[in-house]
Amino acid sequence: MRARISKMALAVFTVLFVMSFFLLSAAGDYWPWYAVTAAIAVVPVVVGPLRYRLIGTAALALSLVLIIGDYGMGKQRRARQQSASATPTICHSQYPTMQTYIRHSAVLN
């Protein structure tokens, strides 16, 4: 029974891990998904026989690495967004108008 539960948990982990390739969200938003996969990977580590414990430990380590990586990428993305919002943007009043072009062409002629 313990082997069967471990096998099912690893199958669910594999399905969720493959589905994570098709998530459509920004960096830093994936970590809850990986946290769920980590929680599922704990099941074989706790209740499974030795080979399932080893596979579950590898799956748990993979989930933790993905969580840490996604968190770091999210911090970088937020820092880029904040630095981009801190730079001044050109507003319409800074663009030359048609009247400016007409004045300049009149001076040149």
Buried (B, 14 or more C-beta within 10 A) or exposed (E): EEEEBBBEBBEBBEEBBEEBEEEEEEBBBBBEBBBBBBEBBBBBBEBBEEEBBEBBBEBBEBBBEBBEBBBEBBEEBEEEEEEEEEEEEEEEEEEEEEEEEEEEEEEEE
